[in-house]
Every structure is written in structure tokens, then in C-alpha cells.
Amino acid sequence: MNDITKLEIHSSVLLITGMILILVWSFFRLEWWSAVFGFLAIFFLIEAIWHYGVADYKRIKKEA
């Protein structure tokens, strides 16, 4: 398995985890401790976008 595929799988896992954390946060949003889920969800979604971008950059660089 090459690096690009690993990055895409990793970013897909991060994206799914971020969406699950958003659902957990929205269910418990009235509790003070649910802010942790919100921050983690934002972190995982930003990381997923970052990994997708790196994978696309590597794919474009490899084709050129």
C-alpha cells in the first residue's frame, strides 16, 4: 500500500471520527463538559482536511 492510499484512509478515519464527535457534542451540548467533544471534533475535521490536501499534493507531484 503506497503512502497516498495510507493518507487517504487515515483522513477518512479522521473525517468519520470528527462527524461522530459532532453528533455526540450536539446530543450533550447543554453540558459543560461537552465542549471537549466540540474541540476534538474541530481538531479531527481540520486534520482530515489537511491529510486530504497532503494526499492530493503528493498525487499531483507524483504525476508531474
C-alpha atoms as one frame of an Amber mdcrd trajectory, in Angstrom:
protein
   0.000   0.000   0.000   1.535   3.298  -1.020   1.751   6.495   1.018  -1.090
   8.248  -0.806  -3.551   5.452  -0.094  -2.492   5.349   3.560  -3.047   9.098
   3.856  -6.478   8.842   2.263  -7.507   6.000   4.585  -6.198   7.919   7.583
  -8.053  11.078   6.570 -11.253   9.095   6.005 -10.996   7.677   9.522 -10.396
  11.185  10.893 -13.390  12.510   8.968 -15.711   9.788  10.262 -14.418  10.268
  13.811 -14.990  14.020  13.549 -18.554  13.516  12.369 -19.260  11.084  15.225
 -17.821  13.574  17.720 -20.058  16.297  16.287 -23.080  14.060  16.808 -22.009
  13.328  20.397 -21.417  17.020  21.029 -24.797  18.021  19.616 -26.526  15.458
  21.822 -24.804  16.684  25.001 -24.358  20.357  24.035 -26.069  21.673  27.177
 -23.496  20.042  29.452 -20.321  21.974  30.236 -18.033  19.003  29.541 -19.377
  18.574  26.006 -17.064  21.376  24.896 -14.291  18.761  24.853 -16.171  16.843
  22.154 -16.635  20.047  20.173 -12.937  20.910  20.284 -11.953  17.359  19.385
 -14.431  17.323  16.503 -12.980  20.539  15.089  -9.460  19.170  15.502 -10.263
  15.892  13.741 -12.070  17.650  10.881  -9.186  20.066  10.326  -6.733  17.160
  10.398  -8.858  15.246   7.874  -8.865  18.212   5.502  -5.114  18.609   5.978
  -4.418  14.945   5.226  -6.641  15.006   2.125  -4.727  18.076   0.930  -1.354
  16.424   1.501  -2.516  13.295  -0.319  -3.681  15.371  -3.292  -0.411  17.310
  -3.296   1.606  14.080  -3.297  -0.532  12.661  -6.104  -0.074  15.784  -8.250
   3.670  15.878  -7.502   3.983  12.177  -8.386   2.178  12.647 -11.734   4.341
  15.604 -12.750
